[in-house]
């Protein structure tokens, strides 16, 4: 089995009961005793009860401690339970963002940030986020060395940073960078810094591996001492490594080195060597020096423990039990001290964990890493320790850092584990009961434990003869004292515990042995047991049993067989809560009156699914429900109707609406346990105060209804794997007003450090160009419970109201904001709204871009007007040009159209001419002739005048074609047509009738006139020469004539008669004129 080391020491000034006759001081620890004269190797299950009578805001109480130590007859109280409760540490390692798991030290700057020095760099922590600083060879303002060993805050918000290989550097918040003082001597530039101490004037004392130095912040100068001077070290000057420095309240300088402790008094010119006693050794290596509130000097050594300086004798006395051979500290280095409250010191060791010592009583307590603990110290090798302003103690170890809140806690936990058979041995705590100065605990796998009046824990064994299925082996859900001698418990059946012998035996009843008992009520000799199968009343004197079960045929039977809790109120009435409602027992009729939810009555109980029940000092019932909060019975009317008020999460700020336990405190306060935390309700005002992790609450998520209360008002609840101890007198309103800060500001397109931008914002100097996105991260620097802080923010000038960020992301993001003056407001309230409210604000100047300045806007307006005018002018000019172009186009198109029209006319005329004229001779063709001749004939018919028709045919025309060619024939036809056309009147109609024939219509011409015309034409043809191709020749023509005599003769008939005349002329020898009647010219 694994082993670990522990030393728990008590030193008292006078002999008290509990001391052995050998003079060794002893401390009762369960059933074991650990003495202070031996370094004990204990089995690891006894290690965890670190018995912390610790100063968590004044935990120690000498009278209570004495009672716990001596095992007096006084009853168990909160002090004794607190003494055996756990310390639960929070742990941070590289997994949470640390640059290295070896943590050397801490500092809290003036802004409230906690800084962490580690082997891998420097870290700033705001309760949520770790911001790391490491060395960057390309950045002269970066951390000069990642091995950061010691830190000291500066008044300007910066830090003195002592490194492992680069000496002293200074963190400058104004530039978010590091600088090595300009006048740093070369011997210090690569020094290993072991310790630093303030000089009270802003400067710092620096201990190194070879002497020490004093840095004067006002001048930047260094004074060198010891080996750093480069001169031989003689006399009483501290030599070698300087591990501890302290300038005390009287400005005396204490120097701890590998060769012992030295004092340089104020104004003294030489050192005084302070020798150690026999326990410490004359020249102990001193690694820590501390001055307490009374001015006493404490010294921690490398291997011989803790001592205090006796100034009168000029020696260091080993502290009893903490120095020399066999001390609790052992051969481990004492690295750092803290005074938790006047007279109560903590000191941390490298290898033996954490210790506390009460200077008033000499009592010491010890905490080491415990593998059975739920939240143990991460490592026994502690290098540094800090208590911040919110009351959190930070411990730097070789396995990350551990932290624990020591301020404001009033809730403690005694953890159960099957690995600790001498303690609360069950894996889960299922029930707890208290009375007559003791506490009893029931477990999930059966079995019981007693916490006796002195705080010792005992397993309750089966009574002799109890074996097999008579042994408790299932969950114990209820446990209550019957009287000073007997306790009743409910598991699988009922069990009776004999207090004197610490044994138990089951109630021998066939029905009860098979029931899971959820609740028990002691009612004189009657024991009421609520189970899944009804309510049982068992008389422990007579052994009689009565079971009340639900009967669907009996309206006055119990509402449901699943009975959850019972209460005998101040009026003597028995109330029962079930899965389906609240019942009031009528003892006379042994029946039940039901109080049920009525959906039509808002004043009725909100739900029938109810669990715990309690009574306040005013006689009102408080009933816990599943999902509807607490139901308070304000009035029960004679007719059975009831009026309730509801206390719930939404309206009253309860942690949860599922109620596990309700318990009335000594002062009448109603304590309500829920899965999400604990609440205290004032029954007069119904004001709710919530408690959770920062108050010490580890777990409440059990669907269990048992509870207990000690005579001093300490209340006990079952937790998941612990007994929860609530000490109301230690629970006070949280008043610590932590600083609220903007931790980081990120601006889109701005390369500056987010930390530096946040500092600029805090100083009211944040300014950036418009239309850039930016993000602000913020934190309330209350490290006791950062996850319970409520935040809201508003950007004045942009947001209409306040916004609430998500729980996991404490930031505000804005994008594309226009230029202007804004004010960013942040609000924070700690402890889920129960703590002080803080608010900060800072201006944000978003610079207008060039395009947003007034002169640019004016210029833009003028430019716009000019551009508009120019555009108008250009438009008008364009329109004018387009109009001209359009007009030109129109004119052109009009001309083209007119030309086209004329052309069309000419074409049409040509087409008409072609259609009506002969192409060769230019005279009318046959069609043209008939169109014109028909009109003329019609006119002549109307007028009654005569008209004549000549039909001429060229003689021998075929011969001309055959001898001279068709071209000569064509020339002949053209020549004849020309002769005819030139010889006739304009009213006459000439046409080529076909081939070599011509037809001529002579309006208003009688036959004699027509004969004259025909003869003249014949003679003209005969006499006119025709020239073609240089050849001159003659031709003749024969002409037929017909004259209309006024009768309505058709044109065709007239042509026919003319054709007859032509025929006659051809038969008469050609070249003559003949009429149809045979008349000649």
Buried (B, 14 or more C-beta within 10 A) or exposed (E): EEEBBBBBBBBBEEEEEBBEEEEEBBBBBBEBEBBBBEBBEBEBBBBBBBBBBBBBBEBBBEEBBBBBBBBEEBBBBBBBBBBBBBBBBBBBBEEEEBBBBBBBBBBBBEBBBBBBBBBBBBBBBBBBBBBBBBBEEEEEEBBBBBBBBBBBBBEBBBBBBBBBBBBBBBBBBEEBBBBBBEEBBEBBBBBBBBBBBBBEEEBBBBBBBBBBBBBBBEEEEBBBBBBBBEEEBEEBBBBBBBBBBBBBEEEBBBBBBBBBBBBBEEEEEEBEBBBBBEBBBEBBBBBBBBBBEEEBBBBBBBBBBBBBBBEEEEBBBBBBBBBBEBBBBBBBBBBBBBBBBEBBBBBBBBBBBBBBBBBEBBBBBBBBBBEBBBBBBBBBBBBBBBBBBBBBBBBBBBBBBBBBBBBBBBBBBBBBBBBBEBBBBBBBBBBBBBBBBBBBBBBBBBBBBBBBBBBBBBBBBBBEEBEEEBBBEBBBBBBBBBEEEBBBBBBBBBBBBBBEEBBBBBBEBEBBBEBBBBBBBBEEEBBBBBBBBBBBBBBBEEEEBEBBBBEEEEEEBBBBBBBBBBBBBEEEBBBBBBBBBBBBBEEEEEBBBBBBBEEEEEBBBBBBBBBBBBBBBEEBBBBBBBEBBBBBBEEBEEEEEBBBBBBBBEEBBBBBBBBBBBBBBBEEBBBBBBBBBBBBBEBEEBEBBBBBBBBBBBBBBBEBBBBBBBBBBBBBBBBBBBBBBBBBEBBEEBEBEBBBBBBBBBBEEBEEBBBBBBBBBBEEEBEBBBBBEBBBBBBBBBBBBBEBBBBBBBBEBBBEEEEEBEEEEBBBEBEEBEBBEBBBBBBBBBBBEBBBEBEBBBBBBBEBEEEBBEEBEEEEEEEEEEEEEEEEEEEEEEEEEEEEEEEEEEEEEEEEEEEEEEEEEEEEEEEEBEEBBBEBBBBBBBEBBBEBBEEBBEEBBEEEBBBBBBBBBBBBBEEBBEEBEEEBBBBBBBBBBBBBBEBBEEEBBBBBBEEBBBBBBBBBBBBEBBBEBBBBBBBBBEEEEBEBEEEEBEBBBBBBBBBBEEEEBEBEEBBBBBBBBBBBBBEBEBBBBBBBEEBBB
